[in-house]
Amino acid sequence: MVLSPAFRRKTGTVDMLLEEAEINSSLEVLLSTATGERVMLSGYGCDLREFLFEPLTTTLKTLMSDKIKKAILYYEPRIVAHDVLINQSEEPEERSQSK
């Protein structure tokens, strides 16, 4: 079991994340960061916001998939993305909830 730190500014504490949670967190940051947003890593990010109000055509899905795979290839070495599926659903997928 591999653990890594998560820093909490408000409380001044450090929580440890399991490797899977760390990768999920890293992917969320990578995919929600605009390219150029990080000063020291200007190529980091995925720029998916540019597609937000575009019609979801096959061409757009292919472009989005390629951008995601490229971002993962360069900035998340723990993952090999063979295929990226773009969900057309209007409803957001439910995440597993632990209580």
C-alpha positions in Angstrom: 0.0 0.0 0.0 1.5 3.3 -1.1 0.6 6.5 0.7 1.3 10.1 -0.2 0.6 13.4 1.5 -2.4 15.7 1.1 -1.8 19.1 2.8 -4.7 20.9 4.6 -4.0 24.6 4.9 -6.9 25.5 7.2 -6.0 22.9 9.9 -2.3 22.7 9.2 -2.4 18.9 9.0 -1.3 16.4 6.5 -3.6 13.5 5.3 -2.2 10.5 3.4 -3.9 9.3 0.2 -3.8 5.8 -1.1 -2.1 5.5 -4.6 -5.5 5.1 -6.4 -6.9 8.2 -4.7 -3.7 10.1 -5.5 -3.9 9.2 -9.2 -7.6 10.1 -9.3 -6.8 13.5 -7.7 -3.9 14.0 -10.1 -6.1 13.3 -13.1 -8.7 15.7 -11.9 -6.2 18.5 -11.5 -4.6 17.7 -14.9 -7.8 17.7 -16.8 -9.2 20.8 -15.1 -6.1 22.9 -15.6 -5.8 25.1 -18.6 -2.6 24.8 -20.6 -0.3 27.7 -19.5 -2.0 28.2 -16.2 1.0 26.8 -14.3 3.9 29.2 -14.5 6.7 26.7 -14.0 5.0 24.0 -16.2 3.5 26.0 -19.1 2.6 22.9 -21.1 0.8 21.2 -18.1 -3.0 21.0 -18.5 -5.6 19.9 -21.0 -7.6 23.0 -22.0 -10.9 21.1 -22.1 -12.9 24.3 -21.2 -12.5 25.5 -24.8 -15.0 22.8 -25.8 -17.6 23.5 -23.1 -20.3 25.0 -25.3 -19.4 23.2 -28.6 -21.8 20.6 -30.1 -20.5 17.1 -29.2 -19.7 15.8 -32.7 -17.5 12.8 -33.6 -14.7 15.2 -34.6 -14.9 17.0 -31.2 -14.9 13.7 -29.3 -11.8 12.6 -31.2 -10.1 15.9 -30.5 -11.0 15.8 -26.8 -9.8 12.2 -26.5 -6.5 13.0 -28.2 -5.9 16.0 -25.9 -6.7 13.9 -22.8 -4.4 11.0 -23.9 -1.6 13.5 -24.7 -1.9 15.2 -21.3 -1.9 11.8 -19.5 1.1 10.6 -21.6 3.3 13.7 -20.7 2.1 14.4 -17.2 0.8 11.3 -15.6 3.4 8.5 -16.0 1.5 6.1 -13.7 -1.2 5.7 -16.3 -1.2 4.2 -19.8 -4.3 5.5 -21.6 -5.2 3.1 -24.4 -8.6 4.6 -25.0 -10.6 7.5 -23.7 -14.4 7.4 -23.9 -16.4 10.6 -24.0 -19.8 10.2 -22.3 -22.7 12.1 -24.0 -25.0 11.8 -21.1 -26.7 14.9 -19.8 -26.6 13.5 -16.3 -23.2 13.5 -14.4 -22.0 10.1 -13.5 -22.4 9.3 -9.8 -19.2 8.9 -7.9 -18.9 6.2 -5.3 -19.8 7.7 -2.0 -18.2 6.5 1.2 -19.8 7.4 4.4 
